[in-house]
Amino acid sequence: MMDDFRALEVMLVDNEDLVRRGFRQALGEEPDITVVADTRVGEEALRMAELRRPQVILVDAECEFVRKLARPLGTAVPGVAPGIIVLTSNALDSHLLGSLKAGARGFLLKSASQDELISAVRAVADGAAFLCPTMTRRLIDRFEILPPPHERSHAVALASLSGRETQVLCGIAMGRSNQEIAHELHVTLATVKSHVSRILAKLELPNRMHAALMAQRSGLVHLPQPPRAKQAAAGPLSSGRPSRARGQAGLVNARTTL
């Protein structure tokens, strides 16, 4: 069975050598993740991405380059385009919106913890979207993404979900990938994917990001508080992993209140 094992392949694209080295070190500690290439932003990165075809690409927040990276990779081999996670040192709305519009599926601060980095890579590789908690809050506060309350009440929509579907929705809202939700709920990956499809149909939402926003805005789950400045400064090289523990606690608390 071990012969069928294939590590999740990741590529790093950033102009700062120390940033690439730090992320490579952090990702290298995971036995199921392999960094297959790292390079600076530019034509070499485009050629390397075409050649290696990684499942996930972590790239510096240059929206025009993200667009160049996403377009050819998404059309050359349909159905196998890599998920792009944008890295940035500044939590700017323009970076977030520009990156998402350019084709990115994830957005992560370079000061993120190692656990947050791993969660982002796995979520995007699993076909999900990932926004760091800081930007998720700002997105919720600034934009009216969901239908107005008079069109459809959150409470009414959420009440249509079964208990298991609600648990899956809580996992989505906490940034869990389908694989992580399956592990935590002790069900198969196919079962989780089926639940996700039914959740989106019942809530009349186009994707899991909108579902996560609905769960957060309705109070079904609460995102963990941003790490203190000292913790954030540690970045992905930090040896501690407090964020996953906080995320698990949030998910457990959400389940017990259903």
C-alpha positions as CSV (number, residue, x, y, z in Angstrom):
1,M,0.0,0.0,0.0
2,M,2.9,2.3,0.7
3,D,3.8,2.2,-3.0
4,D,0.7,4.2,-3.8
5,F,1.6,7.0,-1.4
6,R,2.3,10.3,-3.2
7,A,3.3,13.3,-1.2
8,L,1.5,16.6,-1.8
9,E,3.8,18.7,-4.1
10,V,4.3,22.4,-3.3
11,M,6.2,25.1,-5.1
12,L,7.5,28.3,-3.5
13,V,7.7,31.6,-5.4
14,D,9.1,34.6,-3.6
15,N,11.8,37.2,-4.1
16,E,13.1,36.9,-0.6
17,D,15.5,34.0,-0.1
18,L,14.9,33.9,3.7
19,V,11.1,33.7,3.2
20,R,11.4,30.7,0.8
21,R,13.9,29.0,3.2
22,G,11.6,29.5,6.2
23,F,8.5,28.1,4.4
24,R,10.6,25.2,2.9
25,Q,11.8,24.3,6.4
26,A,8.3,24.5,7.9
27,L,6.7,22.4,5.1
28,G,9.6,19.9,5.1
29,E,8.6,18.8,8.6
30,E,5.4,17.2,7.2
31,P,5.9,13.7,5.9
32,D,3.1,14.0,3.3
33,I,4.3,17.4,1.8
34,T,7.2,17.9,-0.5
35,V,8.6,21.2,-1.8
36,V,9.5,20.3,-5.4
37,A,10.8,23.8,-6.4
38,D,11.4,27.3,-5.1
39,T,12.4,30.3,-7.1
40,R,11.9,34.1,-7.5
41,V,9.0,35.8,-9.2
42,G,9.5,35.9,-12.9
43,E,9.7,33.9,-16.2
44,E,11.7,31.2,-14.5
45,A,8.9,30.6,-12.0
46,L,6.4,30.2,-14.9
47,R,8.6,27.7,-16.7
48,M,9.2,25.7,-13.5
49,A,5.5,25.6,-12.6
50,E,4.7,24.3,-16.1
51,L,7.4,21.7,-15.8
52,R,6.8,20.4,-12.3
53,R,3.0,20.8,-12.1
54,P,2.8,21.1,-8.3
55,Q,-0.6,20.7,-6.6
56,V,-0.1,24.0,-4.6
57,I,1.9,27.1,-5.4
58,L,2.8,29.6,-2.6
59,V,3.5,32.9,-4.3
60,D,4.3,36.5,-3.3
61,A,1.4,39.0,-3.5
62,E,2.0,40.4,-7.0
63,C,-1.4,40.3,-8.5
64,E,-0.3,40.6,-12.1
65,F,2.2,37.7,-11.7
66,V,-0.5,35.6,-9.9
67,R,-2.7,36.2,-13.0
68,K,0.1,35.2,-15.3
69,L,0.7,32.1,-13.2
70,A,-3.0,31.1,-13.0
71,R,-4.0,31.5,-16.6
72,P,-1.6,29.2,-18.4
73,L,-1.6,26.6,-15.7
74,G,-5.4,26.5,-15.6
75,T,-5.8,25.9,-19.4
76,A,-2.8,23.7,-20.3
77,V,-4.1,20.6,-18.6
78,P,-7.8,21.0,-17.7
79,G,-8.8,19.7,-14.2
80,V,-5.3,19.6,-12.8
81,A,-4.5,23.3,-12.3
82,P,-2.6,23.9,-9.1
83,G,-4.1,25.9,-6.2
84,I,-2.4,29.2,-5.7
85,I,-1.9,30.6,-2.2
86,V,-0.8,34.3,-2.1
87,L,1.7,35.3,0.6
88,T,1.9,38.9,1.8
89,S,3.5,40.9,4.6
90,N,0.7,43.4,4.6
91,A,-3.0,42.7,5.3
92,L,-4.2,45.0,2.6
93,D,-7.7,44.7,1.1
94,S,-6.3,45.5,-2.3
95,H,-4.0,42.6,-2.1
96,L,-6.7,40.2,-1.0
97,L,-9.3,41.2,-3.7
98,G,-6.7,41.5,-6.4
99,S,-5.3,38.1,-5.6
100,L,-8.7,36.4,-5.6
101,K,-9.7,38.1,-8.8
102,A,-6.4,36.9,-10.4
103,G,-7.2,33.3,-9.6
104,A,-5.8,32.6,-6.2
105,R,-7.6,30.2,-3.8
106,G,-5.8,31.1,-0.7
107,F,-4.4,34.2,1.1
108,L,-1.9,33.9,3.9
109,L,0.2,36.4,5.9
110,K,4.0,35.7,5.9
111,S,3.8,35.9,9.7
112,A,1.4,33.0,9.9
113,S,2.1,30.2,12.3
114,Q,3.5,26.9,11.0
115,D,0.2,25.2,11.7
116,E,-1.8,27.8,9.8
117,L,0.6,27.4,6.8
118,I,0.1,23.6,6.8
119,S,-3.7,24.0,7.1
120,A,-3.7,26.4,4.1
121,V,-1.7,24.1,1.9
122,R,-3.8,21.1,2.7
123,A,-7.1,22.9,2.3
124,V,-6.2,24.4,-1.1
125,A,-4.8,21.0,-2.3
126,D,-8.1,19.5,-1.3
127,G,-10.0,21.9,-3.5
128,A,-11.1,24.3,-0.8
129,A,-10.3,28.0,-0.3
130,F,-8.3,29.4,2.6
131,L,-8.2,32.9,4.0
132,C,-6.3,33.8,7.1
133,P,-8.6,34.7,10.0
134,T,-7.5,38.4,9.9
135,M,-8.6,38.8,6.3
136,T,-11.8,36.7,6.7
137,R,-12.9,39.1,9.4
138,R,-12.2,42.2,7.3
139,L,-14.0,40.6,4.3
140,I,-17.0,40.0,6.5
141,D,-17.0,43.5,8.0
142,R,-16.5,45.3,4.7
143,F,-18.7,43.5,2.1
144,E,-22.3,42.2,2.0
145,I,-21.6,38.9,0.2
146,L,-24.7,37.1,1.4
147,P,-28.3,37.9,0.4
148,P,-30.0,40.5,2.6
149,P,-31.7,39.2,5.8
150,H,-35.2,40.0,4.3
151,E,-34.5,37.6,1.4
152,R,-33.5,34.6,3.5
153,S,-32.9,34.4,7.2
154,H,-29.6,32.7,8.3
155,A,-31.4,31.0,11.1
156,V,-34.1,29.5,8.8
157,A,-31.4,28.4,6.3
158,L,-29.2,26.8,8.9
159,A,-32.2,25.0,10.5
160,S,-32.6,23.1,7.3
161,L,-29.4,21.3,7.8
162,S,-29.1,17.9,9.6
163,G,-26.9,17.5,12.6
164,R,-24.1,15.9,10.7
165,E,-24.3,18.6,7.9
166,T,-24.1,21.3,10.6
167,Q,-20.9,19.6,12.0
168,V,-19.4,19.6,8.5
169,L,-20.4,23.3,8.1
170,C,-18.6,24.1,11.4
171,G,-15.5,22.4,10.0
172,I,-15.7,24.4,6.8
173,A,-16.1,27.6,8.7
174,M,-13.0,26.8,10.9
175,G,-10.9,26.4,7.7
176,R,-10.8,22.6,7.7
177,S,-10.2,20.7,4.5
178,N,-12.5,17.9,3.5
179,Q,-9.8,15.4,4.6
180,E,-9.4,17.0,8.0
181,I,-13.2,17.1,8.6
182,A,-13.5,13.4,7.6
183,H,-10.8,12.5,10.1
184,E,-12.3,14.5,12.9
185,L,-15.8,13.1,12.3
186,H,-14.6,9.6,11.7
187,V,-16.3,9.3,8.3
188,T,-15.0,8.8,4.7
189,L,-13.8,11.6,2.5
190,A,-16.6,10.7,0.0
191,T,-19.2,11.2,2.8
192,V,-17.8,14.6,3.6
193,K,-17.9,15.7,0.0
194,S,-21.5,14.5,-0.3
195,H,-22.4,16.5,2.9
196,V,-20.7,19.6,1.4
197,S,-22.7,19.4,-1.8
198,R,-26.0,19.1,0.2
199,I,-25.0,22.0,2.4
200,L,-24.4,24.3,-0.5
201,A,-27.7,23.2,-2.2
202,K,-29.8,23.7,1.0
203,L,-28.2,27.1,1.8
204,E,-28.4,28.1,-1.9
205,L,-24.8,29.2,-1.9
206,P,-22.3,28.9,-4.7
207,N,-19.2,27.6,-2.8
208,R,-17.8,26.7,0.6
209,M,-16.3,30.2,1.2
210,H,-19.8,31.6,1.2
211,A,-21.0,28.8,3.5
212,A,-18.1,29.6,5.9
213,L,-19.1,33.3,5.9
214,M,-22.7,32.4,6.7
215,A,-21.7,30.2,9.6
216,Q,-19.4,32.9,11.0
217,R,-21.8,35.8,10.6
218,S,-24.7,33.8,12.1
219,G,-22.6,33.0,15.2
220,L,-22.6,29.3,14.6
221,V,-18.8,29.4,15.0
222,H,-16.3,32.0,16.2
223,L,-12.9,32.4,14.7
224,P,-10.0,32.3,17.1
225,Q,-8.6,35.7,18.1
226,P,-5.6,36.9,16.1
227,P,-2.2,35.9,17.7
228,R,-0.4,38.5,19.7
229,A,2.3,40.5,17.9
230,K,5.1,38.4,19.5
231,Q,3.6,35.2,18.3
232,A,2.9,36.5,14.8
233,A,6.4,37.7,14.4
234,A,7.7,34.2,14.8
235,G,6.3,33.2,11.4
236,P,6.3,29.7,10.0
237,L,9.6,28.9,11.7
238,S,7.9,28.9,15.1
239,S,8.2,25.5,16.7
240,G,4.9,26.0,18.7
241,R,1.6,25.0,17.2
242,P,-1.1,26.8,19.3
243,S,-3.4,27.7,16.4
244,R,-4.6,24.1,15.7
245,A,-5.5,23.6,19.3
246,R,-7.5,26.8,19.3
247,G,-9.3,25.7,16.1
248,Q,-10.1,22.3,17.4
249,A,-11.5,23.8,20.6
250,G,-13.7,26.2,18.6
251,L,-15.1,23.3,16.5
252,V,-15.8,21.2,19.6
253,N,-17.6,24.2,21.2
254,A,-19.7,24.8,18.1
255,R,-20.8,21.1,18.1
256,T,-21.9,21.1,21.7
257,T,-24.2,24.1,21.2
258,L,-26.2,22.5,18.4
